[in-house]
């Protein structure tokens, strides 16, 4: 019963008119377009239907309908008597913060505006106080975010890894966000936050529906039992292979927001070296690698990203250590000039307490779009999508 309810509500929130038949029991909801606003909506719908107080990380800790229904059944059996269910119906949803222009957010990779929940819950009561996630949270709470990142970085070095020879098996097939249209396909690289993923670009894809196809890659190593890339070369080899699969349908444009732009640029370098470069590269509010993060002094944005990653992280260390491992991969990396044109899309509004992204040092065209680092892909996603589409359609130079 709960599985059917989850699938029905997910179909409604995601706008699938055919209902439950379009939501497979084992599909990743993020792959079906569940972004942060939709995750809040679905969580609230489920809370209202079950009367349960549900954590904001629910849709990320239990990302498929089957896993979600199983967790709801467990919670219902344990908590329903105290969750406010009465003969008049279930209790309403727990109040949560939703994205908006006035929210206080930050972090060069604090992608909680476009990929994660917007409000924090208390730490997992079942989590050991000396677990990796708990220690990281403690470091951030004490203002020792550098130490927290060092902790995660050392842990990431102990995880299983793949090298260039294993890159093909580690790569994920790109997630199709929208199909159709005559423009070159956009292939998007998620940022490197602990809660980043293809869902960051769900609204961008919706804004380009009927204009050009949009796909997003998934970075290997963020899910349980996945190996991390041992080197930047291994990562680029894996993601270049994933992008080539999308390129079979015609020309493509690589896009990345924040540090996702690093990945997009590095993959473009590789493809150009192989004689199969993209038509263009689009960077959305991407900071230069290592900007402000030197000599044990993290930038305001990076520090805030780490604190928020600590707040939203589940007890599983996979995403936290993957985040740290990916940042270490890009330590010292310098982007090289590209033969293809580059568009830099700058957010109009700076985040509170943070400076605007510094100029991109390599040759590029630049446009400014409404919104901040997060809202440019949320409530302003349609405007951002059209601006990118028009620049590409006008023949980038």
CORTA-V338629 format. One record per pair of residues at least 4 apart in sequence whose C-alpha atoms are under 8 Angstrom apart, sorted by the first residue. I is the first residue (numbers start at 0). J is the second residue. D is the distance in Angstrom with one decimal. If there is no record, write none. Layout:
I_J_D / I_J_D
This chain:
0_4_6.3 / 1_5_6.0 / 1_68_5.4 / 1_71_7.5 / 1_72_7.2 / 2_6_6.2 / 2_24_7.6 / 2_64_6.4 / 2_65_6.2 / 2_67_7.9 / 2_68_5.0 / 2_69_7.9 / 3_7_6.0 / 3_19_7.3 / 4_8_6.1 / 5_9_6.0 / 5_45_7.5 / 5_64_6.1 / 5_67_7.6 / 5_68_6.6 / 6_10_6.1 / 6_18_7.9 / 6_19_5.2 / 6_22_5.7 / 6_23_7.7 / 6_24_7.4 / 6_64_6.3 / 7_11_6.4 / 7_18_5.9 / 7_19_4.7 / 7_22_8.0 / 8_12_6.1 / 8_41_6.8 / 8_44_7.3 / 8_45_7.9 / 9_13_6.0 / 9_19_8.0 / 9_22_7.4 / 9_41_6.5 / 10_14_6.0 / 10_15_5.0 / 10_16_7.4 / 10_17_7.9 / 10_18_5.2 / 10_19_5.9 / 10_21_7.0 / 10_22_6.4 / 11_15_6.0 / 11_16_7.3 / 11_18_6.7 / 12_37_6.2 / 12_40_6.9 / 12_41_6.4 / 13_31_7.7 / 13_32_6.9 / 13_33_6.7 / 13_37_7.0 / 15_21_6.8 / 17_21_6.4 / 18_22_7.5 / 22_26_7.1 / 23_64_7.6 / 24_63_6.7 / 24_64_5.1 / 24_65_5.3 / 25_63_5.4 / 25_64_6.2 / 25_65_5.9 / 25_66_7.9 / 26_30_7.4 / 26_31_7.7 / 26_63_5.5 / 26_64_7.1 / 27_31_6.7 / 27_62_5.6 / 27_63_4.9 / 27_64_7.8 / 28_32_6.7 / 28_33_5.7 / 28_62_5.9 / 28_63_5.7 / 28_64_7.4 / 29_33_4.6 / 29_34_6.7 / 29_62_7.2 / 29_196_7.6 / 29_197_6.7 / 29_198_5.1 / 30_174_6.2 / 30_175_7.8 / 30_176_7.6 / 30_197_6.5 / 30_198_6.6 / 31_176_7.4 / 32_176_6.7 / 32_197_7.9 / 32_198_5.6 / 32_201_5.0 / 32_202_8.0 / 33_37_5.5 / 33_38_6.0 / 33_198_5.8 / 33_201_7.1 / 34_38_6.0 / 34_113_6.4 / 34_114_5.8 / 34_115_7.5 / 34_198_4.8 / 34_199_6.2 / 34_200_7.9 / 34_201_6.2 / 34_202_7.6 / 35_39_6.3 / 35_111_7.5 / 35_112_6.7 / 35_113_5.6 / 35_114_5.2 / 35_115_5.2 / 35_116_5.8 / 35_117_7.6 / 35_198_7.8 / 35_199_8.0 / 36_40_6.3 / 36_97_7.0 / 36_98_7.3 / 37_41_6.0 / 38_42_6.0 / 38_58_6.4 / 38_116_7.3 / 39_43_6.1 / 39_55_7.4 / 39_95_7.7 / 39_97_7.4 / 39_116_6.9 / 40_44_6.1 / 41_45_6.2 / 42_46_6.1 / 42_53_7.1 / 42_55_7.4 / 42_57_7.4 / 42_58_7.3 / 43_47_6.1 / 43_92_4.9 / 43_93_6.8 / 44_48_6.2 / 44_92_7.0 / 45_49_6.0 / 45_50_8.0 / 45_51_8.0 / 45_92_7.8 / 46_50_5.3 / 46_51_5.1 / 46_52_6.2 / 46_53_6.2 / 46_90_7.7 / 46_91_6.8 / 46_92_4.8 / 46_93_7.0 / 47_51_7.4 / 47_89_6.1 / 47_90_5.8 / 47_91_4.6 / 47_92_4.7 / 48_89_6.2 / 48_90_7.9 / 49_75_7.3 / 49_79_7.7 / 49_84_7.8 / 49_89_6.2 / 49_90_7.8 / 50_79_6.8 / 50_82_5.4 / 50_83_6.0 / 50_84_5.5 / 50_89_4.6 / 50_90_4.6 / 50_91_6.7 / 50_92_7.4 / 51_74_7.6 / 51_75_7.0 / 51_78_7.0 / 51_79_6.4 / 51_82_5.2 / 51_83_7.7 / 51_90_7.6 / 51_92_7.9 / 52_82_6.7 / 52_92_7.3 / 52_93_6.1 / 53_57_6.8 / 53_93_7.4 / 54_120_6.2 / 55_95_7.9 / 55_116_5.7 / 55_117_7.5 / 55_118_6.5 / 55_119_6.8 / 55_120_6.7 / 56_60_6.1 / 56_115_7.7 / 56_116_6.3 / 56_311_6.6 / 56_312_7.9 / 56_313_7.5 / 57_61_5.9 / 57_62_7.9 / 57_67_7.8 / 58_62_5.2 / 58_67_7.5 / 59_115_7.7 / 59_194_7.8 / 60_313_6.9 / 61_66_5.4 / 61_67_5.1 / 61_70_7.5 / 62_66_6.8 / 62_67_6.7 / 63_67_6.0 / 64_68_6.0 / 65_69_6.2 / 66_70_6.3 / 67_71_6.1 / 68_72_6.1 / 69_73_6.3 / 70_74_6.1 / 71_75_5.8 / 72_76_6.1 / 73_77_6.4 / 74_78_5.6 / 74_79_7.3 / 75_79_4.8 / 78_82_6.0 / 79_83_7.4 / 79_84_6.8 / 80_84_6.9 / 82_90_7.2 / 83_89_6.5 / 83_90_5.2 / 84_88_6.1 / 84_89_4.4 / 84_90_5.7 / 85_89_6.2 / 85_90_7.8 / 95_117_7.4 / 95_118_6.1 / 96_117_5.6 / 96_118_5.5 / 97_117_5.9 / 97_118_7.8 / 98_102_6.8 / 98_112_6.5 / 98_117_6.7 / 98_374_7.9 / 99_374_7.7 / 100_370_7.9 / 100_374_7.5 / 103_350_7.8 / 103_351_6.6 / 104_109_7.6 / 104_112_7.9 / 104_303_7.8 / 104_350_6.9 / 104_351_7.3 / 105_109_5.9 / 105_299_7.9 / 105_300_5.4 / 105_301_7.9 / 105_303_5.6 / 105_304_6.2 / 105_350_6.2 / 105_351_7.3 / 105_353_7.5 / 106_110_7.6 / 106_299_7.0 / 106_300_3.5 / 106_301_4.6 / 106_302_6.5 / 106_303_4.8 / 106_304_3.8 / 106_305_7.4 / 107_257_6.4 / 107_258_7.5 / 107_286_7.3 / 107_300_4.9 / 107_301_5.1 / 107_304_6.4 / 108_190_6.4 / 108_191_6.2 / 108_192_5.2 / 108_257_6.4 / 108_258_6.6 / 108_300_7.7 / 108_301_6.7 / 108_304_5.7 / 109_192_6.2 / 109_300_7.7 / 109_301_7.6 / 109_303_7.1 / 109_304_4.1 / 109_305_7.4 / 109_307_6.8 / 109_308_7.3 / 110_114_5.8 / 110_115_6.9 / 110_190_7.2 / 110_192_6.2 / 110_194_7.1 / 110_195_6.4 / 110_199_8.0 / 110_304_7.8 / 110_373_7.0 / 111_115_4.2 / 111_116_6.0 / 111_117_6.4 / 111_194_7.1 / 111_195_7.9 / 111_373_7.9 / 112_116_7.5 / 112_117_6.8 / 112_373_5.1 / 112_374_7.0 / 112_377_7.5 / 113_198_7.3 / 113_199_4.8 / 113_200_7.7 / 113_373_6.1 / 113_374_7.7 / 113_376_6.6 / 113_377_6.4 / 114_194_6.2 / 114_195_5.5 / 114_196_6.6 / 114_198_5.8 / 114_199_4.8 / 115_194_5.8 / 115_195_7.3 / 116_311_7.6 / 119_310_6.1 / 119_311_6.2 / 120_310_7.6 / 120_311_7.6 / 122_126_7.6 / 122_133_7.9 / 122_310_7.6 / 123_313_7.3 / 123_314_7.1 / 126_130_7.0 / 126_133_7.3 / 126_314_6.2 / 127_133_7.2 / 128_133_5.5 / 128_134_7.1 / 129_133_6.1 / 129_134_5.9 / 130_134_6.1 / 130_314_7.7 / 131_135_6.1 / 131_151_7.8 / 131_314_7.9 / 131_316_6.5 / 132_136_6.2 / 132_309_7.1 / 132_312_7.0 / 132_313_7.2 / 132_314_5.7 / 132_315_7.3 / 132_316_6.2 / 132_319_7.7 / 133_137_6.2 / 133_314_7.7 / 134_138_6.2 / 134_147_7.6 / 135_139_6.3 / 135_147_5.0 / 135_148_7.7 / 135_150_7.3 / 135_151_7.5 / 135_309_6.3 / 136_140_6.0 / 136_147_7.7 / 136_306_7.3 / 136_309_4.9 / 136_310_6.7 / 137_141_6.2 / 138_142_6.4 / 138_143_4.9 / 138_144_5.8 / 138_146_6.6 / 138_147_5.2 / 139_143_5.3 / 139_144_4.7 / 139_147_6.4 / 139_305_7.2 / 139_306_5.4 / 139_309_7.1 / 140_306_7.4 / 143_147_6.4 / 144_148_6.1 / 144_302_6.2 / 144_305_6.7 / 144_306_7.1 / 145_149_6.2 / 145_295_6.4 / 145_296_7.4 / 145_297_6.9 / 145_302_7.9 / 146_150_6.2 / 147_151_6.4 / 148_152_6.0 / 148_305_7.6 / 148_323_6.5 / 149_153_6.2 / 150_154_6.3 / 151_155_6.0 / 151_319_6.8 / 151_320_5.2 / 151_323_5.8 / 151_324_7.8 / 152_156_6.4 / 152_320_6.5 / 152_323_5.0 / 152_324_5.8 / 152_327_7.3 / 153_157_6.9 / 154_158_6.9 / 154_320_6.4 / 155_320_4.9 / 155_321_6.5 / 155_323_6.8 / 155_324_5.4 / 156_324_7.2 / 158_226_7.0 / 158_227_7.1 / 159_225_7.8 / 159_226_5.0 / 159_227_6.4 / 160_226_4.6 / 160_227_4.6 / 160_228_5.4 / 160_229_5.1 / 161_165_5.4 / 161_166_6.5 / 161_169_7.5 / 161_226_6.1 / 161_227_6.3 / 161_228_5.2 / 161_229_5.6 / 161_233_7.1 / 162_166_6.3 / 162_228_6.3 / 162_229_5.5 / 162_230_6.9 / 162_233_5.1 / 163_232_6.7 / 163_233_4.4 / 163_234_7.8 / 163_236_6.4 / 163_237_7.7 / 164_233_7.9 / 165_169_6.4 / 165_233_8.0 / 166_170_6.1 / 166_228_7.8 / 166_233_5.9 / 166_234_7.1 / 166_236_6.1 / 166_237_4.5 / 167_236_7.7 / 167_237_5.6 / 167_240_6.8 / 169_219_6.3 / 169_225_7.8 / 169_226_7.5 / 169_237_6.7 / 170_217_8.0 / 170_218_7.6 / 170_219_6.3 / 170_237_5.0 / 170_238_6.4 / 170_240_7.2 / 170_241_6.2 / 171_216_6.9 / 171_217_6.0 / 171_218_7.5 / 171_219_7.1 / 171_241_6.4 / 172_216_6.9 / 172_217_7.8 / 172_241_5.7 / 172_244_7.6 / 173_186_7.9 / 173_214_5.9 / 173_215_5.3 / 173_216_4.4 / 173_217_6.8 / 173_241_6.3 / 173_242_7.3 / 173_244_7.9 / 173_245_7.2 / 174_197_7.1 / 174_214_5.3 / 174_215_5.1 / 174_216_6.1 / 174_217_7.7 / 175_212_7.9 / 175_213_6.3 / 175_214_4.4 / 175_215_6.6 / 176_200_7.8 / 176_201_6.3 / 176_204_5.7 / 176_205_7.7 / 176_212_7.6 / 176_213_5.5 / 176_214_5.2 / 176_215_7.1 / 177_204_5.6 / 177_205_6.8 / 177_207_7.7 / 177_208_5.9 / 177_211_8.0 / 177_212_5.4 / 177_213_5.2 / 177_214_7.0 / 178_208_6.9 / 178_209_7.3 / 178_211_7.0 / 178_212_4.4 / 178_213_6.6 / 179_208_7.0 / 179_209_5.3 / 179_210_6.8 / 179_211_5.8 / 179_212_5.4 / 180_208_7.3 / 180_209_4.6 / 180_210_4.2 / 180_211_4.1 / 180_212_6.1 / 181_210_6.2 / 181_211_5.6 / 182_210_6.2 / 182_211_4.5 / 182_212_7.3 / 182_392_7.5 / 183_211_6.2 / 183_212_7.3 / 183_249_7.1 / 183_250_5.3 / 183_251_5.0 / 183_252_6.5 / 183_278_7.9 / 184_211_5.8 / 184_212_4.9 / 184_213_5.7 / 184_214_7.5 / 184_249_7.6 / 184_250_6.6 / 184_251_4.5 / 184_252_6.0 / 185_211_7.4 / 185_212_6.4 / 185_213_4.7 / 185_214_6.1 / 185_251_5.8 / 185_252_4.8 / 185_253_5.9 / 185_254_6.7 / 186_213_6.0 / 186_214_4.8 / 186_215_5.3 / 186_216_7.1 / 186_242_7.1 / 186_245_7.7 / 186_251_6.9 / 186_252_6.2 / 186_253_5.0 / 186_254_6.0 / 187_197_7.8 / 187_200_7.4 / 187_213_7.6 / 187_214_6.2 / 187_215_4.4 / 187_216_6.3 / 187_253_6.0 / 187_254_4.6 / 187_255_5.5 / 187_263_7.5 / 188_197_7.7 / 188_215_6.0 / 188_216_5.7 / 188_217_7.3 / 188_253_7.7 / 188_254_6.2 / 188_255_4.8 / 188_256_7.3 / 188_259_5.0 / 188_260_7.0 / 188_262_6.6 / 188_263_6.0 / 189_195_5.9 / 189_196_5.2 / 189_197_6.0 / 189_199_6.8 / 189_215_7.3 / 189_216_7.1 / 189_217_7.0 / 189_218_7.5 / 189_255_6.4 / 189_256_6.9 / 189_258_8.0 / 189_259_5.0 / 190_195_5.7 / 190_196_7.2 / 190_255_7.1 / 190_256_6.1 / 190_257_5.9 / 190_258_5.1 / 190_259_4.0 / 190_260_7.5 / 191_195_6.1 / 191_258_6.1 / 191_259_6.4 / 191_322_5.7 / 191_325_6.9 / 191_326_7.6 / 192_304_7.7 / 192_308_7.2 / 192_322_5.6 / 193_221_7.7 / 193_308_6.1 / 193_312_7.3 / 193_318_4.8 / 193_319_5.3 / 193_321_7.2 / 193_322_5.4 / 194_308_7.6 / 194_318_7.1 / 195_199_6.9 / 196_217_6.2 / 196_218_7.8 / 197_201_7.1 / 197_215_5.3 / 197_216_6.6 / 197_217_6.5 / 199_376_7.4 / 200_204_6.1 / 200_215_7.4 / 200_376_7.1 / 201_205_6.3 / 202_206_6.1 / 202_376_6.6 / 202_377_6.6 / 202_380_5.8 / 202_381_7.3 / 203_207_6.5 / 203_376_6.3 / 203_380_5.2 / 203_381_6.4 / 203_383_7.4 / 203_384_5.6 / 204_208_6.2 / 204_212_7.7 / 204_213_5.6 / 204_214_7.9 / 204_384_7.8 / 205_381_7.6 / 206_380_6.6 / 206_381_4.5 / 206_382_7.8 / 206_384_5.6 / 206_385_7.1 / 207_211_6.0 / 207_212_7.4 / 207_213_7.6 / 207_381_7.6 / 207_384_6.1 / 207_385_7.1 / 207_388_7.7 / 208_212_7.2 / 210_388_7.9 / 214_245_8.0 / 216_238_7.5 / 216_241_7.1 / 216_242_7.7 / 218_238_7.7 / 219_225_6.6 / 219_226_6.9 / 219_227_6.3 / 219_228_7.4 / 220_224_7.8 / 220_225_4.7 / 220_226_5.0 / 220_227_4.4 / 220_228_7.3 / 220_317_7.4 / 220_318_7.8 / 220_321_6.0 / 221_225_6.9 / 221_227_7.9 / 221_317_5.7 / 221_318_4.8 / 221_321_5.5 / 221_322_7.8 / 222_317_6.3 / 222_318_6.8 / 223_317_6.0 / 227_321_6.9 / 227_324_7.6 / 228_233_5.5 / 228_234_5.3 / 229_233_6.3 / 229_234_7.8 / 230_234_6.5 / 230_328_6.2 / 231_235_6.1 / 231_328_5.3 / 231_329_6.9 / 232_236_6.0 / 233_237_6.2 / 234_238_6.2 / 235_239_5.7 / 235_262_7.4 / 235_265_6.7 / 235_266_5.6 / 235_269_7.3 / 236_240_6.2 / 236_266_7.9 / 236_269_8.0 / 237_241_6.4 / 238_242_6.1 / 238_266_6.8 / 239_243_6.1 / 239_266_5.5 / 239_269_7.1 / 239_270_6.9 / 240_244_6.6 / 241_245_7.0 / 242_246_6.2 / 243_247_6.5 / 245_249_7.9 / 245_251_7.8 / 246_250_6.0 / 246_251_6.1 / 250_277_6.8 / 250_278_6.3 / 251_277_5.5 / 251_278_5.8 / 251_279_7.5 / 252_277_5.5 / 252_278_5.4 / 252_279_5.0 / 252_280_5.7 / 252_281_7.3 / 253_263_5.7 / 253_264_7.7 / 253_267_7.2 / 253_277_6.7 / 253_279_6.5 / 253_280_4.8 / 253_281_6.2 / 254_259_7.9 / 254_260_6.5 / 254_263_5.9 / 254_280_5.8 / 254_281_4.6 / 254_282_5.9 / 254_283_7.5 / 255_259_4.4 / 255_260_3.9 / 255_261_7.4 / 255_262_7.2 / 255_263_5.7 / 255_281_6.6 / 255_282_5.3 / 255_283_6.1 / 255_285_7.8 / 256_260_5.2 / 256_282_5.9 / 256_283_4.3 / 256_284_6.1 / 256_285_5.8 / 257_261_7.7 / 257_282_7.5 / 257_283_6.2 / 257_284_5.5 / 257_285_3.9 / 257_286_6.2 / 258_262_7.0 / 258_285_6.0 / 258_286_7.0 / 258_288_7.6 / 259_263_6.3 / 259_285_7.7 / 260_264_6.0 / 260_281_7.7 / 260_282_5.3 / 260_283_7.0 / 260_285_5.8 / 261_265_6.1 / 261_285_7.7 / 261_288_7.4 / 261_334_7.7 / 262_266_6.1 / 263_267_6.2 / 263_280_7.2 / 264_268_6.3 / 264_280_6.9 / 264_334_7.0 / 265_269_6.5 / 265_334_6.9 / 266_270_6.2 / 267_271_6.1 / 267_276_6.1 / 267_277_6.4 / 267_280_7.4 / 267_337_7.6 / 268_272_6.3 / 268_276_7.6 / 268_335_7.3 / 268_337_6.6 / 269_273_6.5 / 269_276_7.8 / 270_274_6.4 / 270_275_5.1 / 270_276_4.6 / 270_277_7.2 / 271_275_5.4 / 271_276_4.0 / 271_277_7.4 / 271_337_7.8 / 271_338_7.6 / 272_276_7.6 / 276_339_7.3 / 277_339_6.9 / 278_339_6.1 / 278_340_7.4 / 279_339_5.3 / 279_340_5.1 / 279_341_5.7 / 279_342_7.6 / 279_395_7.8 / 280_339_7.2 / 280_340_6.5 / 280_341_4.8 / 280_342_6.3 / 281_341_5.8 / 281_342_4.7 / 281_343_6.0 / 281_344_7.2 / 282_341_7.5 / 282_342_6.2 / 282_343_4.9 / 282_344_6.0 / 283_343_6.1 / 283_344_4.8 / 283_345_6.3 / 283_346_7.8 / 284_343_7.2 / 284_344_6.0 / 284_345_5.0 / 284_346_6.2 / 284_356_6.4 / 284_372_6.4 / 285_343_8.0 / 285_356_6.9 / 286_290_6.7 / 286_356_5.5 / 286_357_6.4 / 286_359_7.5 / 287_357_7.3 / 287_359_6.7 / 288_329_7.2 / 288_330_7.5 / 288_331_7.7 / 288_332_7.0 / 288_333_7.3 / 289_293_7.2 / 289_330_6.9 / 289_331_7.4 / 290_298_7.5 / 291_296_7.3 / 291_297_6.2 / 291_298_4.8 / 292_296_5.6 / 292_297_4.4 / 292_298_5.5 / 292_301_7.8 / 293_297_6.7 / 297_301_6.1 / 297_302_5.8 / 298_302_6.0 / 299_303_6.1 / 299_352_7.4 / 299_353_6.3 / 300_304_6.1 / 300_353_6.4 / 301_305_6.3 / 302_306_6.4 / 303_307_6.2 / 304_308_6.0 / 305_309_6.1 / 306_310_6.3 / 307_311_6.2 / 308_312_5.7 / 308_319_7.5 / 312_318_7.8 / 312_319_7.2 / 316_320_6.0 / 317_321_6.0 / 318_322_6.1 / 319_323_6.5 / 320_324_5.9 / 321_325_6.0 / 322_326_6.4 / 323_327_6.3 / 324_328_6.3 / 325_329_6.7 / 326_330_6.4 / 335_361_7.8 / 336_361_6.2 / 336_362_7.3 / 337_341_7.9 / 340_363_6.6 / 340_364_7.8 / 340_395_6.3 / 340_396_6.0 / 341_362_7.2 / 341_363_4.8 / 341_364_6.3 / 342_363_5.6 / 342_364_4.9 / 342_365_5.6 / 342_366_7.6 / 343_359_7.6 / 343_363_6.5 / 343_364_6.1 / 343_365_4.7 / 343_366_6.5 / 344_365_5.9 / 344_366_5.2 / 344_367_5.7 / 344_368_6.9 / 345_356_7.7 / 345_365_7.2 / 345_366_6.2 / 345_367_4.7 / 345_368_6.3 / 346_367_5.9 / 346_368_5.5 / 346_369_6.2 / 346_370_5.7 / 346_371_5.0 / 346_372_5.8 / 346_375_6.5 / 347_367_5.8 / 347_368_5.6 / 347_369_5.2 / 347_370_5.7 / 347_371_6.1 / 348_355_8.0 / 348_369_7.1 / 348_370_5.5 / 348_371_4.6 / 348_372_7.7 / 349_353_6.6 / 349_354_6.4 / 349_355_5.3 / 349_371_5.8 / 349_372_7.3 / 350_354_7.4 / 350_355_7.6 / 350_371_6.3 / 350_372_7.0 / 359_363_7.7 / 364_396_7.5 / 368_375_7.0 / 368_382_7.3 / 368_383_6.1 / 368_386_7.7 / 369_375_6.3 / 369_379_6.5 / 369_382_7.6 / 369_383_7.7 / 370_374_5.0 / 370_375_4.7 / 370_379_6.3 / 371_375_5.7 / 373_377_6.6 / 374_378_5.7 / 374_379_5.9 / 374_380_7.3 / 375_379_4.8 / 375_380_5.5 / 375_383_6.3 / 376_380_4.2 / 376_381_7.9 / 376_383_7.1 / 379_383_6.3 / 380_384_6.0 / 381_385_6.2 / 382_386_6.2 / 383_387_6.3 / 384_388_6.1 / 385_389_6.0 / 386_390_6.3 / 387_391_6.2 / 388_392_6.0 / 389_393_6.0 / 390_394_6.7 / 390_395_6.1 / 391_395_5.6
